[in-house]
Amino acid sequence: MSGRKTIEWLLTCPDPEGVEEFLLGLNFFNFALEATENGNFVRVYTNDEGLLERLRLQFGCELIDKKLTQERDWFLYLRLKPFEIVPNVWIDPTHRFRKNAIVIKMKPSAAFGTGDHPTTKLAARLMYNHLKSKDRVLDVGCGTGVLAIIAKKLGVRKVVAVDNDPVAVEIAKEFARRNRVQIDIKLSDLLENVSGTFDLVVANLTTNLVISLLKQIDRVTKAGSRIIVSGIPRVDDEKVKMAVREKSLQIVEEAELEDWKAFCLKTY
């Protein structure tokens, strides 16, 4: 994605809850809290140095690092309203939504959205259709962790989520904490740091990464496992189907939204 330049500020964060409440109160969503063994930090994406000064004066946040980065289309998510991603499961970017349903709080972040993208919706819908309560679920390329959180909220036994971006891993951990779910979230390039087998694997990736994942999917699946892959442009449909045939996987369901495709596959 492309756009204008903005500045990423890394600050110490002595009071994470206070900082979060303060920024959300300003309707400012372009930040990510990080809790590490070395302390609490906040990444803020803005060109407004006045905001940084307010964080310093009110919360004692001190600057550690700053760098120029790309202002991506995640700013569009600031206009998002709560939406139903699958039946009876709502995504709430506002944190003010009240409904008698499963409500998942997802703040738009610097690297990822909230689940509103067609590829995420497709993956969520297929996962909803094929999820079983006793499943062990693996989310590959988890981003914010929205698919992993949905799976856990729907009552599955165990969820592991991986991403090769350290910022994504921290954001996913933050959202899991905020939504009060236990998910094993770790840094991994595809299946590099994943062990064990899973009943359902979900991956919202690019076409090439989906194909790379399918080539090694035997490592984490067993007979009868379901594999949901999304992030596939419609023009790449046959390319992915060829990879599916090469692995002798069964296409159980395929779905399409706008110019995107997703598949639910099954192992024999």
Secondary structure, DSSP 8 states (H G I E B T S, - for coil): ----EEEEEEEE-S-HHHHHHHHHHTT---EEEEEETTEEEEEEE-S-HHHHHHHHHHH---EEEEEEEE--GGGGGGG---EEEETTEEEESSS----SSEEEE----SS--SS-SHHHHHHHHHHHHH--TT-EEEEES-TT-HHHHHHHHTT-SEEEEEES-HHHHHHHHHHHHHTT---EEEE-STTTT--S--SEEEEE--HHHHHHHHHTGGGT--TT-EEEEEEEEGGGHHHHHHHHHHTT-EEEEEEEETTEEEEEEE--
